[in-house]
């Protein structure tokens, strides 16, 4: 994953609770930067990175991610004291998502693009796999850019890492919150989608994605003696969850049956 330096602080985005911002980097590109000093801190960035890269591997359109080295001095002209506190707490590596200009929030009320059953089923499976609680009608976390649907904001996924106790057992959850998924009503083939997608995932892929998490984002806790053990814990969670995907597939199918 690219490591870039932030050269310009352009605009805070006040829509989200974590107060991300649009910045420019030393490759002259613009990114939406998620701050390590916000909300859930490093855990949200870890979930964003792991969830986003797994989703990209599965074929979903996800803006390019990069690690952004940020010096708060760059944004010293920001007048909001709350945002200034956030910036000062976020010196060092943060996470950037390539900015998609002229994009708009996806809505089922739009005539185009209309997601088909295959896309909806694959997205429901993916979000259930990474335990993403944040793809609801109130907060779709999908953008329409140049006529295509793009996925954003996976920081609420992998919620097990807020309490690491029995992470293997937690990987077996049926994930009942899938009933809130914005595309669940369209997801007529979740089981078939799972059979297609799970063959694209493997322990080596999980190890590669988890290895991209910066060392300073990892905070060993609950029995982990070092960051190496914590990385192994993420891989174990993902690998075991993949092996038990039938549980969350059944939950999604049962939840959809209640809607139709």
Protein Blocks (a to p, Z undefined) as FASTA:
>chain_A
ZZdddfbdfbdcfkbmnlpaddddfkopacddddfkgcjlmmlmmmmmmmmmmmmmnopa
cdddddddddfklmmmpmblklmmmmmmmgcjdddddddehiacddfkbmbdcddfklmm
mmmmmmmmnopablcfklnopaceehiacdehjllgoklmmomghkllmmmpgolmlmmp
mklmmmmblmmmmmmmmmmgcfklmmmmmmmpcfklpcceehiabfklmmmmmmmmmmmm
mmmmmmmmmmmmmmmmmmZZ
